[in-house]
Amino acid sequence: PLDYVGMTLAMALGATAGHQIFALWRSSERRARHSERRAKLLQEAAVELNQCTSVDALFRNAPRLLSDLLPFTHAEIFVPEDEQLRVHTSYRWRIDADFAIPLRTVTGRAYTTAERQYVPDARLDPDYMVAPGATPTLTELALPIVTGAKVRAVLNLEHDQRDAFGADVQESLDAFVRMVEEVLHRLETTEELARNKAEQKVLADLSQRMLMVDGVAEAAGGALEILLPALDVDCGAFLALSHDQFRSLAARGALT
């Protein structure tokens, strides 16, 4: 009888171990399929992100593209403004365009520390701020978007389930943020080069114009004709101080 009992126990333990191994295999297989799908979606997102022609377009499209990678309740991108963060883009949450949050929030912590802030249970974090008018959430993840050692924006994700952004999606999120940062760096560099080129052209035109004038008044008028369009202003004047009074050397536009 003891032998039968031992064989029964051994078979039971073997069956339990086999079931656990099978469950682990199925779980690994599911994670592998999810990882493969996320990798494909990341490639597609990279193509769309690189098609953005401005920082505004990049920030507008990022939350929408991220929604294909993983589920969340709502997402936002916040940008710094004075001593707070103003919403630039919101996805699945209707909010006023001038909505802003203080730095003493989970998103604010991500901005001030330049580090990821993950709150698996928002009920336990004193800095958690309920999004007005949005679906109540339990999980918040704030990811800083950094270029040149400076936080340019914060991507904020929230979910109505607890601990919704675990380790299984962290790698995909990191890759997505890196792509956004690379595109942002390229766009900012392109914009800076365009600004420098425009400034150099204005200086060249101004120098050439000054070589063609015969007097101070003509020089002032010529400078205004070049500077006003470059500065995108409607009117301007050069004034000379003489005997404690200003007299006009040249004026363009309707001055009041």
C-alpha positions in Angstrom: 0.0 0.0 0.0 2.8 2.4 0.8 4.2 1.9 -2.7 0.9 2.7 -4.2 0.6 5.9 -2.1 4.1 6.9 -3.1 3.4 6.3 -6.8 0.2 8.3 -6.5 2.0 11.2 -4.9 4.7 11.1 -7.5 2.2 11.1 -10.3 0.3 14.0 -8.7 3.5 16.0 -8.2 4.5 15.2 -11.8 1.1 16.3 -13.1 1.3 19.6 -11.1 4.8 20.3 -12.3 3.8 19.5 -15.9 0.9 21.9 -15.6 3.1 24.6 -14.3 5.6 24.1 -17.0 2.9 24.2 -19.6 1.4 27.4 -18.1 4.8 29.0 -18.1 5.4 28.0 -21.7 2.0 29.4 -22.8 2.7 32.6 -20.9 6.1 32.9 -22.5 4.6 32.3 -25.9 2.0 35.0 -25.3 4.6 37.5 -24.2 6.7 36.6 -27.3 3.7 37.2 -29.6 2.9 40.5 -27.9 6.6 41.5 -28.1 6.7 40.7 -31.8 3.5 42.7 -32.4 4.8 45.7 -30.4 8.0 45.6 -32.4 6.1 45.8 -35.6 3.9 48.6 -34.3 7.0 50.5 -33.1 8.4 50.3 -36.6 5.2 51.7 -38.1 5.1 54.4 -35.4 8.7 55.4 -36.2 7.8 55.9 -39.9 4.8 58.2 -38.9 6.8 60.1 -36.3 9.6 60.8 -38.8 7.0 62.2 -41.2 6.1 65.0 -38.8 7.3 68.4 -40.1 7.1 70.4 -36.9 7.3 70.0 -33.1 3.6 70.8 -32.9 2.7 67.9 -35.2 5.0 65.5 -33.4 3.4 66.2 -30.0 -0.1 66.0 -31.5 0.5 62.6 -33.1 2.5 60.8 -30.4 -0.3 59.8 -28.1 -2.5 58.5 -30.9 0.4 56.4 -32.2 1.1 55.1 -28.7 -2.5 53.9 -28.4 -1.7 51.2 -31.0 1.1 49.9 -28.9 -0.7 49.4 -25.5 -4.0 50.1 -23.9 -4.6 53.2 -21.7 -7.5 55.3 -20.5 -6.2 58.6 -21.6 -2.9 60.3 -22.5 -1.5 63.8 -22.6 1.7 65.7 -23.5 2.5 68.6 -21.2 5.0 71.4 -22.0 6.6 73.7 -19.5 5.2 77.2 -19.2 6.5 79.6 -16.4 6.3 77.6 -13.2 3.7 75.0 -14.4 3.0 72.6 -17.2 0.4 73.4 -19.8 -1.3 70.7 -21.8 -0.3 70.6 -25.4 -2.2 67.5 -26.6 -4.8 65.3 -24.9 -6.0 62.0 -26.2 -9.3 60.5 -25.0 -9.8 63.4 -22.7 -11.6 66.7 -23.5 -9.9 69.6 -21.8 -9.4 73.3 -22.4 -6.4 74.3 -24.5 -5.0 76.5 -21.7 -5.3 73.8 -19.0 -2.2 73.7 -16.8 -1.1 71.7 -13.8 1.4 72.6 -11.0 4.8 71.1 -10.7 3.7 69.3 -7.4 2.1 66.5 -9.4 3.3 63.1 -10.7 3.8 64.7 -14.1 5.6 67.7 -12.5 8.0 65.2 -10.7 8.9 63.7 -14.1 9.7 67.2 -15.4 11.7 68.4 -12.4 13.7 65.2 -12.0 13.9 64.2 -15.7 13.1 60.7 -14.6 10.2 58.3 -15.2 7.5 58.5 -12.6 5.4 55.3 -12.2 2.5 55.2 -9.8 0.9 51.7 -9.8 -1.7 52.7 -7.3 -2.7 56.4 -7.5 -4.6 56.2 -4.3 -1.3 55.9 -2.4 0.5 58.9 -4.0 -0.1 62.3 -2.5 1.0 64.0 -5.7 -1.6 62.3 -7.9 -4.0 64.8 -9.4 -7.4 63.7 -10.7 -7.9 64.8 -14.3 -11.1 66.9 -14.2 -13.8 65.5 -16.4 -11.9 62.4 -17.3 -12.5 58.7 -16.5 -11.2 58.0 -13.0 -7.9 56.2 -13.1 -5.7 54.1 -10.7 -2.4 54.0 -12.6 -0.3 56.9 -13.8 3.0 56.9 -15.7 4.8 60.1 -16.6 7.7 59.9 -19.1 10.0 63.0 -19.6 10.9 63.8 -23.2 14.5 65.1 -23.1 16.7 66.7 -25.7 20.1 68.3 -25.0 19.8 67.5 -21.3 16.7 69.6 -21.1 13.1 68.3 -20.5 11.1 69.6 -23.4 7.8 67.9 -22.5 6.3 65.1 -20.5 4.2 62.2 -21.9 1.6 61.2 -19.3 -0.4 58.0 -19.4 -3.2 56.9 -17.1 -5.2 53.7 -16.8 -8.4 52.8 -14.9 -6.8 49.5 -13.7 -4.2 49.2 -11.0 -0.5 48.6 -12.0 -1.4 48.7 -15.7 2.0 49.6 -17.0 4.2 46.8 -15.7 7.6 45.6 -16.7 6.2 43.8 -19.8 5.6 47.2 -21.6 8.4 49.3 -20.2 10.8 48.4 -23.0 8.3 49.4 -25.6 7.6 52.6 -23.9 11.3 53.4 -23.6 11.8 52.8 -27.3 8.8 55.0 -28.2 10.0 57.9 -26.1 13.5 57.6 -27.6 12.0 57.8 -31.1 10.1 60.9 -30.1 13.3 62.4 -28.7 15.2 61.7 -31.8 12.6 63.2 -34.1 12.3 66.2 -31.8 16.1 66.8 -31.8 16.1 66.6 -35.6 13.2 69.1 -35.9 14.7 71.5 -33.5 18.1 71.3 -35.3 16.4 72.0 -38.6 14.5 74.9 -37.2 17.6 76.4 -35.7 19.5 76.1 -39.0 16.6 77.7 -40.8 16.6 80.6 -38.3 20.3 81.1 -38.6 20.1 81.0 -42.4 17.3 83.6 -42.3 19.2 85.9 -39.9 22.3 85.6 -42.1 20.3 86.6 -45.1 18.8 89.7 -43.3 22.3 90.8 -42.3 23.7 90.3 -45.8 20.8 92.3 -47.3 21.2 95.0 -44.7 25.0 95.3 -45.4 24.4 95.5 -49.1 21.7 98.1 -48.7 23.9 100.2 -46.4 26.7 100.3 -49.1 24.2 101.9 -51.6 23.0 104.8 -49.4 24.3 108.4 -49.4 23.1 109.7 -46.0 21.8 108.9 -42.6 18.2 109.3 -43.4 18.4 107.1 -46.5 20.3 104.5 -44.4 17.6 104.5 -41.8 14.8 104.2 -44.3 16.6 101.3 -46.1 17.2 99.5 -42.8 13.5 99.7 -41.9 12.5 98.3 -45.3 14.6 95.2 -44.6 14.1 94.9 -40.8 10.3 95.3 -40.6 9.4 92.2 -42.7 12.2 90.2 -41.0 10.9 91.0 -37.6 7.3 90.6 -38.7 6.1 94.0 -37.5 4.0 96.6 -39.2 5.7 99.8 -38.3 8.9 101.3 -37.0 11.0 104.4 -36.9 14.6 105.6 -36.4 14.8 108.6 -34.0 17.7 110.9 -33.4 18.2 112.8 -30.1 18.9 116.5 -30.8 18.7 119.2 -28.2 16.8 117.0 -25.7 14.3 116.1 -28.3 13.8 113.2 -30.7 13.4 113.9 -34.4 12.5 111.3 -37.0 15.1 110.1 -39.4 12.8 107.6 -41.1 9.5 106.0 -40.4 7.4 103.2 -42.0 3.9 102.2 -41.2 1.2 103.9 -39.1 2.9 105.2 -36.0 0.8 106.5 -33.1 
